[in-house]
Amino acid sequence: MQSIPRGERLVIGAYLDGHVGEGNIGDENVMGRFGLQDRNAEGQMVVDFAKRMEMPVVNTFFQKVTSR
């Protein structure tokens, strides 16, 4: 990933098996406010990776519809 030119857009789609949690205090640069559940260890690794790579955790920027 370090070899990708700075102006290029990179999309990573994966099942990362982590919960990044609700809210984004302290992580506003990579997360929206709409995560679910509490952050677990795997979710923290996802957020740490996103910060290092300056990439957003995209699904946290969209509000989920609650199931009926």
C-alpha positions as CSV (number, residue, x, y, z in Angstrom):
1,M,0.0,0.0,0.0
2,Q,2.9,2.3,0.5
3,S,3.7,2.1,-3.2
4,I,0.3,3.5,-4.3
5,P,0.6,7.1,-5.4
6,R,-0.9,9.6,-2.9
7,G,-3.6,10.9,-5.4
8,E,-4.9,7.4,-6.2
9,R,-8.1,6.1,-4.6
10,L,-8.0,2.7,-3.1
11,V,-11.0,0.7,-1.9
12,I,-10.5,-2.4,0.3
13,G,-13.5,-4.6,0.7
14,A,-13.2,-7.3,3.3
15,Y,-14.9,-9.0,6.2
16,L,-12.6,-7.8,9.0
17,D,-14.6,-9.5,11.9
18,G,-14.3,-6.6,14.3
19,H,-16.7,-4.2,15.9
20,V,-15.4,-0.6,15.6
21,G,-18.2,0.6,18.0
22,E,-20.5,3.6,18.2
23,G,-19.3,7.1,18.1
24,N,-16.1,8.5,16.8
25,I,-14.6,10.7,19.5
26,G,-10.9,10.8,18.9
27,D,-11.3,8.9,15.6
28,E,-13.2,11.5,13.6
29,N,-10.6,11.5,10.8
30,V,-11.4,7.8,9.9
31,M,-14.8,7.1,11.4
32,G,-18.4,8.4,11.1
33,R,-20.8,8.4,14.0
34,F,-22.8,5.4,13.0
35,G,-20.9,2.3,14.0
36,L,-22.7,-0.4,16.0
37,Q,-22.1,-2.1,19.3
38,D,-19.0,-1.7,21.5
39,R,-15.5,-1.7,20.1
40,N,-13.7,-4.9,20.6
41,A,-10.0,-5.8,20.2
42,E,-10.4,-6.7,16.5
43,G,-12.3,-3.5,15.9
44,Q,-9.5,-1.5,17.5
45,M,-7.1,-3.1,15.1
46,V,-9.3,-2.0,12.2
47,V,-9.4,1.6,13.4
48,D,-5.6,1.6,14.0
49,F,-5.0,0.3,10.5
50,A,-7.4,2.9,9.1
51,K,-5.5,5.7,10.9
52,R,-2.1,4.5,9.8
53,M,-3.2,4.3,6.2
54,E,-5.4,7.5,6.4
55,M,-8.4,5.5,5.1
56,P,-12.0,5.9,6.4
57,V,-14.1,3.1,7.9
58,V,-16.8,3.8,5.3
59,N,-19.8,1.9,6.7
60,T,-19.6,4.1,9.9
61,F,-20.6,7.2,7.9
62,F,-24.1,5.9,7.0
63,Q,-26.9,5.5,9.5
64,K,-28.3,2.0,9.6
65,V,-32.1,1.3,9.4
66,T,-33.2,-0.5,12.5
67,S,-34.8,-3.9,11.9
68,R,-38.5,-4.3,12.6
